[in-house]
Amino acid sequence: MFDDFKEFIKRGSVVDMAVGIIIGAAFTTVVQSLVNDIIMPPIGLLTGGADFSDLFITLDGGSYASLADAQAAGAPTINYGIFINNLIIFLIVAFAVYLLVRAYRRLIEKEEVKEEVVEAVTTKKCPECLSEIPLEARRCAHCAVV
């Protein structure tokens, strides 16, 4: 059993997964800071400082001034305002991640295009057998045409 565990740990996919989890945790911190410290303040300014976290429905029929008061009294509540806040934050985070992935894809596509251009310039076709040969070649390796 211990040998099987050692083989499992030695696999590259386990290490890749661990690295992915660590990077994901660090990325989560960056995205949360982006949302809370950069994106949410202007949105709060535009909405007049609207905070939905105090919107709730009490299930016991009581009337409370705030969600904190209802929770302190032990009243069962449906906290739909907190859900709305979390939904807004999720949409902002999803949009921010979309923008990051989009920028990354564009960067990768530009690199792939550069590699294709370099490869296209370094080879030519042999006029006799049409095989790919280096531009500097004086003779085709396949058919020996000069």
N, C-alpha and C positions, 0 to 999 in steps of 0.2 A: 504494500500500500504506500509506504514511504517513497519507494522508487517511482511509482506512478505519479506521485505528487511532484517529485523532482523533475520528471519529464514534462509535466504540465507547466511548471514554472519556467523551464528552459525554453519553451516555445516562444517565438517572437511575438505572437499575437497577444500573449499575456502582458508582456512589457509594453507593447503598443497601447493596449487597453489602459494600463496604469498611467502612462504618459497622457493619454487622452482625458482621463478623469482629472488628473492634476491640472492640465491646461484648461479644462472645462471649468474647474473651480475658480481658477484665476480669471478666466474670461467672464464668469458670472459676476465677480466683484467689479470688474471694469464696466460691464453693461449696467449693473445696478447704480454705480456712481454716475454713469452717463445719464441715466434716466432721472435719478433723484437730484443730482447736483446741477445738471445742465439743461435738460429738457423740461422737467416739471416746473421749475420756477417761472419761465415765460408762460407756460400753459396756465399756471395758477394766476398770473397777472392778467392774462386774457379773459379768464373766466371769473375774475373778481375774487379770487381766493376761495372758490367753491371747493368745499370738502364734503364728500358724500358719506364719510365714515360714521356720521351721527344719524343716518337714516336707518330706521329699524321698525319692526312690527312686534309688539308684545303679544304673546300667545295666551297670557293669563288675563287679558282685558284691562290691565292697569295702565295708568298714564304716568310716564316718566319724562323728565326734562331732557335727559341725554341717555345715550347707550351705557355710559359708565354708571349712571344712577340705576338703570334697570338691571345691569349685571351685579351691582352691589346689593340690590334687593333680592337677587337670586331668581329674577323673572326669566322665563324662557323667551328668547327673542329670535327673530329671523333678521339677520344683519345684512340686508340687501345693499346697503350703502357701502359696506366694506367690499362686497362682491363687485360693485360698480367700480370702486377705486382699483381693485386688483385687475379687473378686466381692462381698464384704461391703461394701466401700467403694462399689462401683457401685450396689448396692441402696440404700445410705444416700443417695447423691447423687441417684439417681432419685427417691427419696421426697421429698427436700428440694426438688427442682425441681418435682415434682408439687404440693407445698404452695404454692410461690411462684406457679405458674401458676393454681392454684385461687383463690388470694387475688386475683390480677390479674383473673381472669374475673369474680369477684364484684364487684370495684370497677367494672369496665366495665359490667356489667349494671345496677348501681345508677345509674350516670350515664345509661344509655339510658332507664331508667324515669323519671328526673327530666326528661329532655328530652321524653318522650312526654306527661307530665303537664302540662308548661308549654304544649306545643302544643295539647293538648285544651282548655285553659282559654281560649285566645286566639281561638278561632273558634266560630262557630255555623252552623247550617243555615238557609238561606232557607226560609220556610214555603211559598213558592210554587213555586220551581224546585229546591229542595233542594241548591243549590250551597253550598260552604263560603264564608263571609264573615267578616270580622273582627267581634268582639264590639262594637266601637265604631261600626260602620257604621250609618248611618241609612237607607241605601237599598242594595238589591242591585244590583251592577254588571251582572248578567246579565239580569235581568228588570225592574229599576227599581221593584220593590215597596217601599213605605214600611214 
